[in-house]
Amino acid sequence: MKQKLLNKIKNKEITVGVVGIGYVGLPLAVEKAKAGFKTIGFDVQSAKVDMVNEGHNYIGDVVDSDLKELVEKGMLSATTDFSFVKDVDFIAICVPTPLDSHQQPDISYVKSSSEEVAKYLKRETMVVLESTTYPGTTEELIKPILEQGSGLKCGEDFYLGFSPERVDPGNLIFKTKNTPKVVGAIGEDATEVIAAMYRTVLAGDVFTVSSPAIAEMEKILENTYRNVNIGLVNELSMLCHKMGINFWEVVDAAKTKPYGFQAFYPGPGLGGHCIPLDPYYLSWKAREYGFHTSMIESSMMINDRMPEYCVERAGDILNKDKKALNGSKILTLGVAYKQDIDDYRESPALRVIDLLKKEGASVDYYDSYIQEYRFNGEKFKGLDSIDANILKDYDLVVITTAHTNVDYDFVAENSRWVFDTKNAAKNVNNRDNIVLL
């Protein structure tokens, strides 16, 4: 089986299936198709399927013309019908792995996708999970589902592995194509073949590890590392505020050291599809072994509290004018979870807005990338634009996303107070009304 698949990879005779065509899956599907492999995207959302088949892009990291050309050439298509799994030789599962209402891993999408794949899985197929999850998922959950549902045996009839997605929306340098890939599979043959498939498609290095669990833990380490360090700077930022020290300047000074230090910055909280969630997967799994990840859980608590802290600070600023949060008019700039993208998944700005409203404030938002968003089942629409008269109508402007297309000099000049939680207005000369986190 190994040599047959290696030959098919070399001759571009592999048909690829990508389950879940969202922020991770669609860029991967496009790269597979661009590399010369006929690719089918699978998704339960018919709207996404229809858009792909019409050549209409909805993901920022995908080039519109690439998608349209691949669809027109017949190299890329999408479907809601999982029976077409029988026609593919390589399957990448790229479905969401959110947290449930109790902050515990919700692996229902991984489970249901694996069950659908199992129904139509054929011999000599490679299956790879890319969704971020807890260590053990591939071998403890997916392997039994695939074997029982298909009647095939892993390692003999099909290959199974884990290769964590590394998607950074809005990154202008590293995309799916050139980001190094980690592969861990069940057995040496599976590792070799799956790694060969990625090497044929991607320009970045492919690094192999000895098991799926190591690859799963590696991904958790990547994002927990960031979570812990952001928790550290958020806590130090709160301390420096009490001490009257500009913490942003502290970090800028520290990063002049050419070794032993990496700069992380405070903010209103964590957003995105990985960093706020992954540590919960690890701490949840650790309890199975009677182990408590105390340092990780501490950083999670600090980061989770940042929206509340920002609201407290907003109240302090309004107190300078003898005003309360209750009844004040507040404008938040940015609801995306990071600058210059249209993604608001897990964005702390949404919690800041919600908490301000719960304190009785009247809150509007402006984000040129996001005209409306949904939060707790409700839809919220932003301002179409901001001008001097609009800014002057608010008691406080809170910068919650550091979009680079905002004229912060103009904002500062026409606002009563600006609470800058991202140091976005660092180059503004007249800073008398700017308060840093």
C-alpha positions as CSV (number, residue, x, y, z in Angstrom):
1,M,0.0,0.0,0.0
2,K,2.8,2.4,0.9
3,Q,4.6,2.2,-2.5
4,K,1.4,2.3,-4.4
5,L,0.3,5.6,-2.7
6,L,3.8,7.1,-3.1
7,N,3.6,6.4,-6.8
8,K,0.1,7.9,-7.0
9,I,1.3,11.0,-5.2
10,K,4.3,11.4,-7.5
11,N,2.1,11.0,-10.6
12,K,-0.5,13.4,-9.2
13,E,-3.1,10.6,-9.4
14,I,-4.5,11.3,-5.9
15,T,-7.9,12.8,-5.4
16,V,-8.1,14.9,-2.3
17,G,-11.1,15.4,0.0
18,V,-11.2,18.3,2.5
19,V,-14.0,18.0,5.2
20,G,-14.9,21.5,6.4
21,I,-14.2,24.3,3.9
22,G,-13.8,27.2,6.4
23,Y,-10.8,29.3,7.5
24,V,-8.6,26.2,7.5
25,G,-10.1,23.9,5.0
26,L,-10.7,26.2,2.0
27,P,-7.1,27.5,1.8
28,L,-5.8,23.9,2.1
29,A,-8.2,22.7,-0.6
30,V,-7.1,25.5,-2.9
31,E,-3.4,24.6,-2.4
32,K,-4.0,21.0,-3.1
33,A,-5.8,21.8,-6.3
34,K,-3.1,24.3,-7.3
35,A,-0.6,21.5,-6.9
36,G,-2.3,19.4,-9.5
37,F,-4.6,17.2,-7.3
38,K,-8.3,17.1,-8.1
39,T,-9.9,18.3,-4.9
40,I,-13.4,17.9,-3.4
41,G,-14.5,20.1,-0.5
42,F,-17.1,18.6,1.9
43,D,-19.3,20.7,4.1
44,V,-22.7,20.5,5.8
45,Q,-23.4,24.2,5.0
46,S,-24.9,24.3,1.5
47,A,-24.2,28.1,1.3
48,K,-20.5,27.5,1.4
49,V,-20.7,24.7,-1.1
50,D,-22.7,26.8,-3.5
51,M,-20.2,29.7,-3.2
52,V,-17.2,27.4,-3.9
53,N,-18.9,25.8,-6.9
54,E,-19.7,29.3,-8.3
55,G,-16.1,30.4,-7.8
56,H,-17.0,33.0,-5.1
57,N,-14.4,33.3,-2.4
58,Y,-15.3,34.0,1.3
59,I,-12.0,33.5,3.0
60,G,-9.4,36.3,3.3
61,D,-6.4,34.1,2.9
62,V,-7.6,32.7,-0.5
63,V,-7.0,34.7,-3.7
64,D,-10.3,35.2,-5.5
65,S,-8.9,34.6,-8.9
66,D,-7.2,31.3,-7.8
67,L,-10.5,29.9,-6.5
68,K,-12.4,30.9,-9.7
69,E,-9.8,29.5,-12.0
70,L,-9.5,26.2,-10.2
71,V,-13.3,25.7,-10.2
72,E,-13.5,26.6,-13.9
73,K,-10.8,24.1,-14.7
74,G,-12.6,21.4,-12.8
75,M,-9.8,21.0,-10.2
76,L,-11.9,22.1,-7.3
77,S,-15.5,21.4,-6.4
78,A,-17.6,21.2,-3.3
79,T,-20.5,19.1,-2.1
80,T,-22.7,18.3,0.9
81,D,-22.9,14.6,-0.2
82,F,-20.4,12.6,1.7
83,S,-20.8,9.5,-0.5
84,F,-18.2,11.1,-2.7
85,V,-15.6,10.2,0.0
86,K,-15.5,6.8,-1.9
87,D,-13.8,8.7,-4.8
88,V,-10.9,10.3,-2.8
89,D,-7.5,8.9,-1.7
90,F,-6.5,11.6,0.8
91,I,-9.0,13.1,3.3
92,A,-8.2,16.1,5.5
93,I,-10.7,16.8,8.4
94,C,-10.7,20.5,9.1
95,V,-13.8,21.1,11.2
96,P,-14.3,23.4,14.2
97,T,-13.3,22.3,17.7
98,P,-15.0,24.9,20.0
99,L,-15.7,24.8,23.7
100,D,-19.2,24.1,25.0
101,S,-21.1,26.2,27.5
102,H,-19.1,24.6,30.4
103,Q,-15.8,25.5,28.8
104,Q,-15.1,21.9,27.9
105,P,-14.0,20.5,24.5
106,D,-16.8,20.1,22.0
107,I,-15.6,17.4,19.6
108,S,-19.0,16.7,18.1
109,Y,-17.9,18.1,14.7
110,V,-14.9,15.9,14.6
111,K,-16.9,12.9,15.7
112,S,-19.8,13.4,13.2
113,S,-17.3,14.1,10.3
114,S,-15.4,10.9,11.1
115,E,-18.6,8.9,11.2
116,E,-19.6,10.2,7.7
117,V,-16.1,9.5,6.4
118,A,-16.2,6.0,7.8
119,K,-19.4,5.1,5.9
120,Y,-17.6,5.5,2.5
121,L,-14.0,5.0,3.4
122,K,-12.2,2.7,0.9
123,R,-8.9,0.8,1.1
124,E,-5.6,2.6,0.4
125,T,-6.9,6.0,1.7
126,M,-5.0,8.5,3.8
127,V,-7.0,10.2,6.5
128,V,-5.6,13.2,8.4
129,L,-7.1,15.3,11.2
130,E,-6.1,18.9,11.1
131,S,-8.5,20.3,13.7
132,T,-6.9,21.4,16.9
133,T,-7.8,19.0,19.7
134,Y,-6.6,17.3,22.9
135,P,-3.7,14.7,22.7
136,G,-5.2,11.3,22.0
137,T,-8.1,12.3,19.8
138,T,-6.8,10.7,16.6
139,E,-6.0,7.3,18.2
140,E,-8.7,7.2,20.9
141,L,-11.7,8.7,19.0
142,I,-11.1,8.7,15.2
143,K,-9.4,5.4,14.8
144,P,-12.2,3.3,16.4
145,I,-14.9,5.3,14.5
146,L,-13.2,4.7,11.1
147,E,-12.4,1.0,11.8
148,Q,-15.9,0.2,13.1
149,G,-17.7,2.2,10.5
150,S,-15.8,1.0,7.5
151,G,-14.8,-2.6,8.5
152,L,-11.2,-1.7,7.5
153,K,-8.1,-1.9,9.7
154,C,-5.9,1.1,10.4
155,G,-2.3,0.5,9.1
156,E,-3.3,-2.4,6.9
157,D,-6.2,-1.0,4.8
158,F,-5.9,2.8,5.4
159,Y,-3.5,5.3,6.9
160,L,-4.4,7.7,9.7
161,G,-2.5,10.7,11.1
162,F,-2.7,14.2,12.6
163,S,-1.2,17.3,11.1
164,P,-2.2,20.5,13.0
165,E,-3.4,23.4,11.0
166,R,-1.3,26.5,11.2
167,V,-3.5,29.3,9.9
168,D,-2.9,32.9,11.0
169,P,-5.6,35.1,9.3
170,G,-4.3,38.3,7.9
171,N,-0.6,37.2,8.1
172,L,1.0,38.8,5.0
173,I,4.1,36.6,5.0
174,F,3.0,33.1,6.2
175,K,0.1,31.4,4.4
176,T,-1.0,27.8,4.1
177,K,1.5,27.3,1.3
178,N,4.7,28.3,3.0
179,T,4.1,27.6,6.6
180,P,6.1,24.5,7.9
181,K,3.9,21.5,8.6
182,V,4.1,18.9,11.4
183,V,2.9,15.3,10.7
184,G,2.4,12.5,13.2
185,A,0.7,9.3,12.0
186,I,0.0,5.7,13.3
187,G,3.0,3.7,12.0
188,E,6.1,4.6,10.0
189,D,4.6,3.8,6.6
190,A,1.6,6.1,7.3
191,T,3.9,8.9,8.5
192,E,6.1,8.6,5.3
193,V,3.2,8.6,2.9
194,I,1.2,11.4,4.6
195,A,4.3,13.6,4.8
196,A,5.0,12.9,1.1
197,M,1.6,14.2,0.3
198,Y,2.1,17.4,2.1
199,R,5.6,17.9,0.7
200,T,4.2,17.7,-2.8
201,V,1.7,20.4,-2.1
202,L,3.4,22.9,0.3
203,A,6.5,25.0,0.1
204,G,7.2,24.9,3.8
205,D,9.2,22.2,5.6
206,V,7.4,19.1,6.7
207,F,8.6,17.8,10.1
208,T,7.6,14.3,11.1
209,V,7.1,13.1,14.7
210,S,6.6,9.6,16.0
211,S,2.9,9.6,16.8
212,P,-0.3,11.6,16.4
213,A,-0.4,12.4,20.1
214,I,3.0,14.2,19.9
215,A,1.6,16.3,16.9
216,E,-1.6,17.0,18.9
217,M,0.4,18.1,22.0
218,E,2.8,20.1,19.8
219,K,-0.2,22.2,18.5
220,I,-1.5,22.7,22.1
221,L,2.0,23.8,23.1
222,E,2.2,26.4,20.4
223,N,-0.9,28.2,21.5
224,T,-0.6,27.6,25.2
225,Y,2.8,29.2,25.0
226,R,1.2,32.3,23.7
227,N,-1.7,32.2,26.1
228,V,0.7,32.0,29.1
229,N,2.9,34.8,27.9
230,I,0.0,37.0,27.1
231,G,-1.4,36.3,30.6
232,L,2.0,37.4,32.0
233,V,2.0,40.7,30.2
234,N,-1.7,41.3,31.0
235,E,-1.0,40.9,34.7
236,L,2.1,43.0,34.6
237,S,0.2,45.7,32.7
238,M,-2.4,45.8,35.5
239,L,0.4,46.2,38.0
240,C,2.2,48.9,36.0
241,H,-1.0,50.8,35.8
242,K,-1.2,50.9,39.6
243,M,2.5,51.9,39.7
244,G,2.1,54.7,37.1
245,I,4.5,52.9,34.6
246,N,3.9,52.8,30.9
247,F,4.0,49.0,30.3
248,W,4.1,49.3,26.5
249,E,7.3,51.3,26.8
250,V,8.7,48.6,29.2
251,V,8.1,45.9,26.5
252,D,9.6,48.0,23.8
253,A,12.7,48.4,25.9
254,A,12.9,44.7,26.8
255,K,12.7,43.5,23.2
256,T,16.0,45.3,22.4
257,K,17.6,42.3,24.0
258,P,18.8,40.1,21.1
259,Y,18.3,36.8,23.0
260,G,16.2,35.2,25.6
261,F,13.1,37.5,25.2
262,Q,10.1,37.6,22.8
263,A,7.8,40.5,22.9
264,F,4.1,39.9,23.9
265,Y,1.7,42.8,24.4
266,P,-1.4,43.2,26.7
267,G,-4.9,43.8,25.4
268,P,-8.6,43.5,26.1
269,G,-8.5,39.7,26.0
270,L,-7.8,36.8,23.7
271,G,-9.6,36.1,20.4
272,G,-9.4,33.8,17.4
273,H,-10.0,30.1,16.9
274,C,-7.0,28.7,18.8
275,I,-5.3,30.7,21.6
276,P,-8.4,31.3,23.8
277,L,-9.5,27.7,23.4
278,D,-6.6,25.3,23.2
279,P,-5.4,25.5,26.9
280,Y,-8.9,24.4,27.9
281,Y,-8.4,21.2,25.8
282,L,-5.1,20.5,27.6
283,S,-6.4,21.2,31.1
284,W,-9.5,19.1,30.5
285,K,-7.4,16.1,29.3
286,A,-4.9,16.6,32.1
287,R,-7.6,15.9,34.7
288,E,-7.9,12.4,33.3
289,Y,-4.4,11.9,34.8
290,G,-5.1,13.6,38.1
291,F,-3.0,16.5,37.0
292,H,-3.8,20.2,37.3
293,T,-2.1,22.7,34.9
294,S,-1.9,25.4,37.5
295,M,0.3,27.9,35.5
296,I,-1.8,27.5,32.4
297,E,-5.1,27.8,34.3
298,S,-3.8,31.0,36.0
299,S,-3.0,32.6,32.7
300,M,-6.4,31.6,31.3
301,M,-8.1,33.3,34.3
302,I,-6.1,36.5,33.8
303,N,-6.8,36.6,30.1
304,D,-10.5,35.8,30.6
305,R,-10.8,38.6,33.0
306,M,-9.4,41.3,30.7
307,P,-12.7,42.4,29.3
308,E,-14.0,43.1,32.8
309,Y,-10.8,44.9,33.6
310,C,-11.2,47.1,30.5
311,V,-14.8,48.0,31.6
312,E,-13.5,49.0,35.0
313,R,-10.9,51.2,33.5
314,A,-13.5,52.8,31.2
315,G,-15.5,53.6,34.3
316,D,-12.4,55.2,35.9
317,I,-11.9,57.4,32.8
318,L,-15.5,58.6,32.8
319,N,-15.1,59.4,36.5
320,K,-12.7,62.1,35.5
321,D,-15.7,64.0,34.1
322,K,-17.9,63.0,37.0
323,K,-19.8,60.6,34.8
324,A,-20.9,57.0,35.4
325,L,-20.9,54.2,32.9
326,N,-24.7,54.1,33.3
327,G,-26.0,56.6,30.8
328,S,-22.7,57.3,29.1
329,K,-22.3,57.1,25.3
330,I,-19.3,54.9,24.2
331,L,-17.9,54.1,20.8
332,T,-15.7,51.1,20.4
333,L,-13.3,51.0,17.4
334,G,-12.9,47.5,16.1
335,V,-14.7,44.2,16.8
336,A,-12.3,41.9,14.9
337,Y,-10.1,39.8,17.1
338,K,-6.9,41.1,15.4
339,Q,-6.0,44.0,13.2
340,D,-6.9,44.2,9.5
341,I,-9.1,41.1,9.2
342,D,-12.9,40.5,9.2
343,D,-12.8,37.6,11.7
344,Y,-14.5,38.2,15.1
345,R,-14.4,34.6,16.4
346,E,-14.0,34.8,20.2
347,S,-13.1,38.5,19.9
348,P,-12.8,40.1,23.4
349,A,-14.3,43.3,21.9
350,L,-17.7,41.6,21.8
351,R,-17.5,40.9,25.6
352,V,-16.3,44.4,26.3
353,I,-19.3,45.8,24.4
354,D,-21.7,43.4,26.1
355,L,-20.3,44.3,29.6
356,L,-20.5,48.0,28.9
357,K,-24.1,47.6,28.0
358,K,-24.8,45.6,31.1
359,E,-23.4,48.6,33.1
360,G,-26.0,50.8,31.4
361,A,-23.8,52.5,28.8
362,S,-25.1,53.2,25.3
363,V,-22.6,51.5,23.0
364,D,-22.0,51.7,19.3
365,Y,-19.1,50.3,17.3
366,Y,-17.2,51.0,14.1
367,D,-15.2,48.5,12.2
368,S,-14.6,48.9,8.4
369,Y,-14.0,45.2,8.1
370,I,-17.1,44.0,9.9
371,Q,-20.4,45.7,9.2
372,E,-22.4,43.4,11.5
373,Y,-21.8,40.6,14.0
374,R,-23.7,38.1,16.0
375,F,-23.3,37.6,19.7
376,N,-25.4,35.5,22.1
377,G,-27.9,34.9,19.3
378,E,-28.4,38.6,18.5
379,K,-27.3,40.6,15.5
380,F,-25.5,44.0,15.9
381,K,-24.9,46.5,13.2
382,G,-22.0,49.0,13.2
383,L,-21.7,52.6,12.1
384,D,-21.1,53.1,8.4
385,S,-18.4,55.7,9.0
386,I,-17.0,58.1,11.6
387,D,-16.5,61.8,11.3
388,A,-15.7,64.7,13.7
389,N,-19.3,65.3,14.7
390,I,-19.9,61.6,15.4
391,L,-16.8,61.3,17.6
392,K,-17.6,64.4,19.5
393,D,-21.0,62.9,20.4
394,Y,-19.4,60.2,22.6
395,D,-18.2,60.5,26.2
396,L,-15.5,57.9,25.5
397,V,-13.9,56.1,22.5
398,V,-12.5,52.6,23.3
399,I,-10.0,51.2,20.8
400,T,-10.5,47.4,21.0
401,T,-8.8,46.4,17.6
402,A,-5.7,48.1,16.2
403,H,-6.9,48.4,12.5
404,T,-4.2,50.3,10.5
405,N,-6.7,52.0,8.3
406,V,-8.0,54.2,11.1
407,D,-6.6,57.8,11.4
408,Y,-5.9,57.8,15.1
409,D,-4.7,61.4,15.1
410,F,-8.2,62.4,13.8
411,V,-9.8,60.2,16.4
412,A,-7.8,61.7,19.3
413,E,-8.3,65.3,18.0
414,N,-12.1,64.9,17.9
415,S,-12.8,62.7,21.0
416,R,-13.3,63.7,24.6
417,W,-11.4,60.6,25.9
418,V,-9.7,57.7,24.1
419,F,-9.1,54.5,26.0
420,D,-6.5,52.7,23.9
421,T,-6.4,49.0,24.8
422,K,-4.1,48.1,21.9
423,N,-1.5,51.0,21.8
424,A,-2.9,51.6,18.3
425,A,-2.5,55.4,18.8
426,K,1.1,55.2,19.8
427,N,2.2,57.6,17.1
428,V,-0.3,60.3,17.9
429,N,1.5,63.5,19.0
430,N,-1.1,65.1,21.2
431,R,-1.8,62.5,23.8
432,D,-3.5,64.5,26.5
433,N,-6.8,62.7,26.1
434,I,-5.4,59.2,25.4
435,V,-5.4,56.6,28.2
436,L,-3.4,53.4,27.7
437,L,-4.4,50.0,29.0
